[in-house]
Amino acid sequence: MDILVTDEVLKRKLLRKRRASGGDRYDEVWNGVYVMSPLADLQHQEIAMQLSAILQFILGFPRKARVYGGLNVSDRESDWKKNYRVPDVAVIFPDNRAILAEAVCVGGPDFVVEIVSKGDRSRRKLKFYAAIGVRELLIIDRKPWSVELYRPNSGQLELAGTSRLDSSEVVTSEVVPLTFQLISNNDRPRIEVKSGAETWFVET
């Protein structure tokens, strides 16, 4: 259910309370419309943290890329707060032409991860991410479980591969040196992440 608040006093009170509680951490603005995202549950946060750690280990020591667990991403430097998204994980390589300001990345990160939570709009961000030049987008869905990789094609981000529990497909990134595969693990699945001979398991 969507709620449209047109009362300016009520709107200001609501935003103040949300900021004070820290609930606005992953809120976004879509072309001037304030989008309150659902608070990430523990599973969501743990998956994001583990993926960030793997990417930091592979890409960041010594610093070859910047890895962020959450980042304001906009298509404009001036008045960026009128249009921005916040991916769960973002990777920016040194040769990326995006502008890194104090609080925002203007332009597309090279690699972005979105973890789907109930009520969020992860897949509705594809058009925005394509427009700002994201090179790859990894979407992790949890109902039902899947790992989806998207790449640009003719100005759009299109599905390049999917790993599900009922298949043995491995999703291979062309941007970061990693493969991803969703595998069974008793009552909860996990994501097998490989880089050459090294293997990690993202526990869910």
JOVENRA-V742005 format. One record per pair of residues at least 12 apart in sequence whose C-alpha atoms are under 6 Angstrom apart, sorted by the first residue. I is the first residue (numbers start at 0). J is the second residue. D is the distance in Angstrom with one decimal. If there is no record, write none. Layout:
# JOVENRA-V742005
<<I/J/D> <I/J/D>>
This chain:
# JOVENRA-V742005
<<25/85/5.9> <27/83/5.9> <27/84/5.3> <28/81/5.8> <28/82/5.0> <28/83/5.4> <29/82/4.9> <30/81/5.9> <30/82/4.8> <31/81/4.8> <36/119/5.9> <64/91/5.6> <64/92/4.5> <64/93/6.0> <65/90/5.7> <65/91/5.1> <66/89/5.8> <66/90/4.6> <67/88/5.6> <67/89/5.1> <68/87/5.8> <68/88/4.6> <69/85/6.0> <69/86/5.6> <69/87/4.7> <69/88/5.3> <70/85/5.3> <71/84/5.9> <71/85/5.0> <71/103/4.8> <72/84/5.3> <72/103/5.7> <72/104/4.8> <72/105/6.0> <73/105/4.9> <74/105/5.5> <74/106/5.6> <74/131/6.0> <75/105/5.8> <76/105/5.9> <86/113/5.6> <87/112/5.7> <87/113/5.4> <88/111/5.7> <88/112/4.9> <89/110/5.7> <89/111/4.5> <90/108/5.8> <90/109/5.7> <90/110/5.0> <91/108/5.0> <91/109/5.3> <106/131/5.0> <107/131/4.8> <107/132/4.7> <107/133/4.5> <108/133/5.4> <109/133/5.3> <109/134/5.0> <110/135/4.9> <110/136/5.9> <111/136/4.8> <112/136/5.8> <112/137/4.7> <112/138/5.9> <113/138/4.9> <114/138/5.8> <114/139/4.8> <115/140/5.0> <129/155/5.4> <129/156/5.6> <135/149/5.6> <135/150/4.9> <136/148/5.8> <136/149/5.0> <145/162/5.7> <145/163/4.8> <146/161/5.6> <146/162/5.1> <147/160/5.9> <147/161/4.5> <148/160/5.4> <162/180/5.7> <162/181/5.7> <163/181/5.7> <164/181/5.9> <164/182/5.7> <176/194/5.9> <177/193/5.4> <177/194/4.9> <178/192/5.6> <178/193/5.2> <179/191/5.7> <179/192/4.8> <189/201/5.6> <189/202/4.9> <189/203/5.6>>
